[in-house]
Amino acid sequence: MPASPSTARAINDRFALKLLQDEGPLTAAQLKTLTGLSRPSVADLVERLQGAGLITVVGEAGAQRRGPNARLYGIIADRAHLAALDVRTEGLSVVVADLLGATLAEATLPIDADVTGTEPAVEQAVALLERTAREAGVRRLHSVGIGAPGLIDPATGELRATTGLPAWHRRLVTALQERLPATVLVENETNLAAVAEHRLGAARDRDTFVLLWLGRGVGAALMLDGRIRRGVSGGAGEVGFLPVPGTVGLPSATDCGGGFHSLAGGAAIGALAARHGLGTAGAASAAAGVRAALAAGPRGEAFLDALAGHLAVGAAAVSAVLDPGCVLLGGETGHAGGAALAERVAGRLAAMSPLRTEVRSGELGDGAVLRGALLAARDAVQDDVFAPRG
């Protein structure tokens, strides 16, 4: 059954807006070529989108061209505003952006809830977002994307109470939902990092891959056929609890000690670097130890080989179950290791598994979570603002 004229117009409008979002400002002739529509249909489309306040003339194409055919149309970026938060155990980062995702203001704040208490920590975080929005000249946020450690309930979209998760994280999400006239979305930080790497980073050419997040903790995001897979309870990718050889004991339901976390968590990597004379032990020194090893030349190779062996254990387990064809080493530590570490892990993995699996370094590093949260918020804004009107 063919689409009704109104439905066809809505589909064409949405397609044109997506082109303007991805390609930047376009002339009517370029829109005609890219959409395949007739010249009169494009003229009507442009008039509708201008009338809806979604696009405007932003310039002219080419120094030799003048007049209506040379007009460049672009999305009105300040039609709506969004924000993204990267919530960590020790603090948070905030960015405020326009409809196209261009950063208008950003800020970071360390938070020690053990000192300040849960409610003061929440107030500090909310105040940071409000202050950053004011500095950006934004009066109202349409959508806020939040990346946080922990499990997201697939049924409700809520951050679940998890052992070890600071209480102020869950309270912050609730407080923002209660106090802001905005859509507030929360997602697991590693999942958001994978979305960012898929759309902006090292996995742009991959619809199926696994991201190993190497930060203070260790986790994985499963991107299968272009979609993040969360599992029944939201726990898909909790590889820190994965029982692996090379650790002392086994993990428990409340403690990932003895699991893959004991090989690839930040503290474990920092301790490994210290044992090789590359810095001091501790989660904060993991990426620094990798960078020091790369700078040390032959002296750092023993550490890099040992680290690659640790990471390959988890990568081999994930590959045996999912056969993703590609594993990204994400987070600050994966980014610091770059191609040199990825190649070492690939070599170890090839010796352990019969499945061909490419290993890459993530391109976005520790900033991938914030970029992913911004993408989630932008998608929510555009789903609403670009939605066809009756």
C-alpha positions as CSV (number, residue, x, y, z in Angstrom):
1,M,0.0,0.0,0.0
2,P,1.6,3.3,-1.0
3,A,2.2,6.0,1.6
4,S,-0.2,8.8,1.9
5,P,0.9,12.2,0.7
6,S,1.3,13.5,4.3
7,T,3.4,10.4,5.3
8,A,5.6,10.8,2.2
9,R,6.2,14.4,3.0
10,A,7.1,13.6,6.6
11,I,9.6,10.9,5.4
12,N,11.2,13.3,2.9
13,D,11.4,16.0,5.4
14,R,13.1,13.7,7.9
15,F,15.5,12.4,5.3
16,A,16.5,16.0,4.2
17,L,17.1,17.0,7.8
18,K,19.3,13.9,8.3
19,L,21.3,14.9,5.2
20,L,21.7,18.5,6.5
21,Q,22.8,17.1,9.8
22,D,25.4,14.7,8.3
23,E,26.6,16.7,5.3
24,G,26.3,20.3,6.6
25,P,24.6,23.1,4.7
26,L,23.3,22.2,1.2
27,T,21.8,24.0,-1.7
28,A,18.4,23.0,-3.1
29,A,20.1,21.5,-6.1
30,Q,22.3,19.3,-3.8
31,L,19.2,18.3,-1.9
32,K,17.5,17.3,-5.2
33,T,20.5,15.2,-6.1
34,L,20.8,13.5,-2.7
35,T,17.1,12.9,-2.1
36,G,16.2,12.0,-5.7
37,L,13.1,14.3,-5.4
38,S,11.9,16.6,-8.2
39,R,12.8,20.3,-8.2
40,P,9.2,21.3,-7.2
41,S,9.2,18.7,-4.4
42,V,12.5,20.1,-3.0
43,A,11.1,23.6,-3.2
44,D,8.1,22.6,-1.2
45,L,10.2,20.7,1.3
46,V,12.5,23.7,1.9
47,E,9.5,26.0,2.4
48,R,8.0,23.6,4.9
49,L,11.2,23.2,6.9
50,Q,11.8,27.0,6.9
51,G,8.2,27.6,8.0
52,A,8.7,25.1,10.9
53,G,11.8,27.0,12.0
54,L,14.1,24.0,11.4
55,I,16.3,25.4,8.6
56,T,17.4,28.8,7.3
57,V,19.7,30.3,4.7
58,V,23.2,30.2,6.1
59,G,25.2,31.4,3.0
60,E,25.8,31.0,-0.7
61,A,27.6,28.3,-2.6
62,G,30.6,29.3,-4.8
63,A,32.1,32.7,-5.4
64,Q,30.7,32.7,-9.0
65,R,27.1,31.9,-8.1
66,R,24.4,34.2,-6.9
67,G,20.6,34.1,-6.5
68,P,18.1,31.5,-5.2
69,N,19.9,28.5,-6.7
70,A,23.1,29.3,-4.7
71,R,21.5,29.6,-1.3
72,L,22.9,27.2,1.3
73,Y,20.3,25.8,3.8
74,G,21.4,24.7,7.2
75,I,19.7,23.4,10.4
76,I,19.0,26.1,13.0
77,A,21.3,24.8,15.6
78,D,19.9,26.8,18.6
79,R,16.4,25.5,18.0
80,A,17.1,23.2,21.0
81,H,19.9,22.5,23.4
82,L,21.3,19.4,25.1
83,A,23.7,18.4,27.8
84,A,25.8,15.3,28.5
85,L,27.3,14.1,31.8
86,D,30.0,11.6,32.4
87,V,29.5,10.4,36.0
88,R,32.5,8.7,37.6
89,T,33.1,7.4,41.1
90,E,35.3,10.4,41.8
91,G,33.4,13.2,40.0
92,L,31.8,14.2,36.8
93,S,32.2,16.1,33.5
94,V,29.5,18.1,31.8
95,V,29.1,19.5,28.3
96,V,26.3,21.7,26.9
97,A,25.8,21.7,23.2
98,D,23.4,22.9,20.4
99,L,21.0,20.8,18.2
100,L,23.9,19.8,16.0
101,G,26.1,18.7,18.9
102,A,28.5,21.6,18.8
103,T,30.0,22.3,22.2
104,L,28.9,25.6,23.8
105,A,30.4,25.1,27.3
106,E,32.0,22.3,29.4
107,A,33.2,21.8,32.9
108,T,34.5,19.1,35.3
109,L,34.1,18.7,39.1
110,P,35.8,16.3,41.5
111,I,33.3,15.0,44.1
112,D,34.2,13.0,47.2
113,A,30.8,11.8,48.6
114,D,32.6,10.2,51.5
115,V,33.5,13.7,52.7
116,T,30.6,15.8,51.5
117,G,27.8,13.2,51.9
118,T,25.3,11.9,49.3
119,E,22.8,14.9,49.1
120,P,25.6,17.6,49.0
121,A,27.3,15.6,46.3
122,V,24.0,15.6,44.3
123,E,23.6,19.3,44.8
124,Q,27.1,20.0,43.6
125,A,26.5,17.9,40.5
126,V,23.2,19.6,39.7
127,A,24.7,23.0,40.3
128,L,27.6,22.3,37.9
129,L,25.1,21.4,35.1
130,E,23.0,24.5,35.8
131,R,26.1,26.8,35.9
132,T,27.5,25.3,32.7
133,A,24.2,25.8,30.9
134,R,24.1,29.5,32.0
135,E,27.6,30.0,30.8
136,A,26.5,28.6,27.4
137,G,23.6,31.1,27.3
138,V,21.1,28.3,27.5
139,R,17.9,28.9,29.4
140,R,16.3,25.5,28.8
141,L,17.8,22.1,28.1
142,H,15.7,19.7,25.9
143,S,17.6,16.5,26.7
144,V,20.3,15.3,29.0
145,G,22.4,12.2,28.4
146,I,24.1,10.6,31.3
147,G,26.9,8.0,31.2
148,A,27.4,6.1,34.5
149,P,29.0,2.9,35.8
150,G,26.7,0.2,36.8
151,L,23.7,-1.7,35.3
152,I,20.8,0.0,33.5
153,D,17.5,-1.9,33.8
154,P,16.5,-2.6,30.2
155,A,12.8,-2.5,31.1
156,T,12.7,0.8,33.0
157,G,15.9,2.5,31.7
158,E,16.9,3.2,35.4
159,L,20.3,2.9,37.0
160,R,20.1,-0.1,39.2
161,A,21.4,-0.3,42.8
162,T,24.7,-2.1,42.5
163,T,27.3,-3.0,45.1
164,G,30.1,-0.5,44.9
165,L,28.1,2.1,43.1
166,P,28.1,5.5,44.9
167,A,24.7,6.4,46.2
168,W,24.9,9.9,44.8
169,H,24.9,8.5,41.2
170,R,21.4,7.1,41.5
171,R,20.2,10.1,43.4
172,L,21.6,12.4,40.8
173,V,19.6,10.8,38.0
174,T,16.4,11.1,40.1
175,A,17.2,14.7,41.0
176,L,17.7,15.7,37.4
177,Q,14.5,14.0,36.3
178,E,12.6,15.8,39.1
179,R,14.1,19.2,38.7
180,L,14.7,19.7,35.0
181,P,12.0,20.2,32.3
182,A,14.1,18.0,30.1
183,T,14.3,14.4,28.9
184,V,16.9,12.7,31.1
185,L,18.5,9.5,29.7
186,V,21.0,7.3,31.5
187,E,23.1,4.6,30.0
188,N,26.0,2.4,31.1
189,E,29.3,4.3,30.4
190,T,30.9,1.5,28.4
191,N,27.9,1.2,26.1
192,L,28.0,4.9,25.4
193,A,31.7,4.6,24.7
194,A,31.0,1.9,22.1
195,V,28.3,4.0,20.5
196,A,30.8,6.9,20.2
197,E,33.5,4.7,18.7
198,H,31.0,3.2,16.3
199,R,29.7,6.6,15.0
200,L,32.8,8.8,15.4
201,G,35.8,6.7,16.2
202,A,37.7,3.5,15.5
203,A,34.7,1.3,14.6
204,R,33.0,3.5,12.0
205,D,33.3,0.7,9.5
206,R,32.1,-2.0,11.9
207,D,28.5,-2.9,12.9
208,T,29.7,-5.9,15.0
209,F,32.5,-5.5,17.6
210,V,33.3,-5.7,21.3
211,L,34.7,-2.7,23.2
212,L,36.9,-3.6,26.1
213,W,36.8,-0.6,28.4
214,L,40.1,-0.2,30.3
215,G,39.8,2.3,33.0
216,R,39.6,2.3,36.8
217,G,37.4,-0.8,36.3
218,V,37.1,-3.1,33.3
219,G,34.0,-3.8,31.3
220,A,32.8,-4.6,27.8
221,A,30.1,-3.3,25.4
222,L,28.6,-5.6,22.8
223,M,27.7,-3.9,19.5
224,L,26.1,-6.6,17.4
225,D,24.5,-5.8,14.0
226,G,24.7,-2.1,14.8
227,R,22.8,-2.4,18.1
228,I,24.1,-2.4,21.7
229,R,23.1,-5.6,23.5
230,R,22.3,-5.2,27.2
231,G,21.1,-8.7,28.2
232,V,18.1,-9.6,30.2
233,S,19.1,-7.7,33.3
234,G,21.4,-5.1,31.7
235,G,24.5,-7.0,32.7
236,A,25.8,-8.0,29.3
237,G,29.5,-7.1,29.2
238,E,30.2,-7.3,32.9
239,V,33.5,-9.0,32.1
240,G,35.1,-7.9,35.3
241,F,33.4,-10.8,36.9
242,L,34.5,-13.2,34.2
243,P,36.4,-16.2,35.8
244,V,39.8,-16.4,34.1
245,P,43.1,-18.2,34.7
246,G,46.0,-16.2,36.2
247,T,44.1,-14.8,39.2
248,V,43.9,-16.0,42.8
249,G,40.5,-17.4,43.6
250,L,37.2,-16.7,41.9
251,P,34.9,-13.7,41.8
252,S,31.7,-13.7,43.9
253,A,28.3,-12.2,43.3
254,T,29.4,-9.0,45.2
255,D,33.1,-8.8,44.4
256,C,34.9,-9.1,41.0
257,G,38.2,-9.7,42.7
258,G,39.6,-12.9,41.2
259,G,37.8,-12.3,37.9
260,F,39.1,-10.5,34.8
261,H,39.1,-7.3,36.8
262,S,42.1,-8.7,38.7
263,L,44.1,-8.9,35.4
264,A,42.9,-5.8,33.5
265,G,41.4,-3.3,36.1
266,G,43.2,-0.1,36.6
267,A,44.9,-1.1,39.8
268,A,46.0,-4.4,38.4
269,I,47.6,-2.7,35.4
270,G,49.2,0.0,37.6
271,A,50.7,-2.7,39.8
272,L,52.0,-4.6,36.8
273,A,53.7,-1.4,35.5
274,A,55.2,-0.8,38.9
275,R,56.6,-4.3,39.0
276,H,58.4,-3.5,35.7
277,G,59.8,-0.3,37.1
278,L,57.4,1.9,35.2
279,G,55.8,4.2,37.8
280,T,53.9,3.5,41.0
281,A,51.1,1.1,41.7
282,G,47.5,2.3,41.5
283,A,44.5,2.6,39.2
284,A,45.4,6.2,38.3
285,S,48.8,5.1,37.0
286,A,47.6,2.5,34.5
287,A,47.6,4.7,31.4
288,A,50.7,6.5,32.6
289,G,52.5,3.1,32.9
290,V,51.5,2.2,29.3
291,R,52.8,5.5,28.0
292,A,56.0,5.2,30.0
293,A,56.5,1.7,28.6
294,L,56.1,2.9,25.0
295,A,58.6,5.7,25.6
296,A,61.1,3.3,27.2
297,G,61.7,1.3,24.1
298,P,63.1,-2.2,24.7
299,R,63.0,-1.7,28.5
300,G,59.2,-1.3,28.3
301,E,58.5,-4.3,26.1
302,A,58.4,-6.9,28.9
303,F,55.6,-4.9,30.5
304,L,53.7,-4.5,27.3
305,D,54.0,-8.2,26.5
306,A,52.7,-9.1,30.0
307,L,49.8,-6.6,29.7
308,A,48.9,-8.0,26.2
309,G,48.8,-11.5,27.7
310,H,46.4,-10.3,30.4
311,L,44.1,-8.5,28.0
312,A,44.1,-11.4,25.5
313,V,42.7,-13.8,28.2
314,G,39.5,-11.7,28.4
315,A,39.4,-11.0,24.7
316,A,39.7,-14.7,23.9
317,A,36.8,-15.6,26.2
318,V,34.6,-12.9,24.6
319,S,35.6,-14.0,21.1
320,A,34.8,-17.6,21.8
321,V,31.3,-16.8,22.8
322,L,30.4,-14.0,20.4
323,D,32.8,-14.2,17.5
324,P,32.6,-10.4,16.9
325,G,35.5,-10.3,14.5
326,C,36.8,-7.1,16.1
327,V,37.8,-6.1,19.6
328,L,38.5,-2.4,20.5
329,L,40.7,-1.5,23.4
330,G,38.9,1.5,24.8
331,G,39.2,3.9,27.7
332,E,42.3,5.9,28.6
333,T,44.5,2.9,28.9
334,G,43.5,1.4,25.6
335,H,44.0,4.7,23.9
336,A,47.4,5.2,25.5
337,G,48.5,1.8,24.2
338,G,47.5,2.6,20.7
339,A,48.4,0.4,17.8
340,A,51.5,-1.0,19.5
341,L,49.4,-2.6,22.4
342,A,46.6,-3.6,20.0
343,E,49.1,-5.5,17.8
344,R,50.5,-7.3,20.8
345,V,47.1,-8.3,22.0
346,A,46.1,-9.5,18.5
347,G,49.2,-11.7,18.4
348,R,48.4,-13.3,21.8
349,L,44.8,-13.7,20.8
350,A,45.6,-15.4,17.5
351,A,47.7,-18.0,19.4
352,M,44.8,-18.7,21.9
353,S,41.8,-18.7,19.6
354,P,41.0,-20.3,16.2
355,L,38.6,-17.4,15.4
356,R,40.1,-14.5,13.4
357,T,39.6,-11.4,15.5
358,E,41.0,-8.0,14.7
359,V,42.2,-5.9,17.6
360,R,42.1,-2.1,17.4
361,S,42.8,0.8,19.7
362,G,39.9,3.1,20.4
363,E,40.3,6.6,19.0
364,L,38.3,8.6,21.5
365,G,40.0,7.4,24.7
366,D,38.5,8.5,28.1
367,G,36.3,11.1,26.3
368,A,34.3,8.4,24.6
369,V,31.7,8.3,27.4
370,L,30.9,12.0,27.2
371,R,30.8,11.8,23.4
372,G,28.4,8.9,23.6
373,A,26.2,10.6,26.1
374,L,26.1,13.7,23.9
375,L,25.0,11.5,20.9
376,A,22.2,9.9,23.0
377,A,21.0,13.3,24.0
378,R,21.2,14.7,20.5
379,D,19.3,11.7,19.1
380,A,16.5,12.3,21.7
381,V,16.4,16.0,20.7
382,Q,16.2,15.3,17.0
383,D,13.6,12.5,17.4
384,D,11.4,15.2,18.9
385,V,12.3,18.3,17.0
386,F,12.5,16.6,13.7
387,A,9.3,14.6,14.2
388,P,6.6,15.1,11.6
389,R,3.9,17.5,12.7
390,G,0.3,16.8,11.8
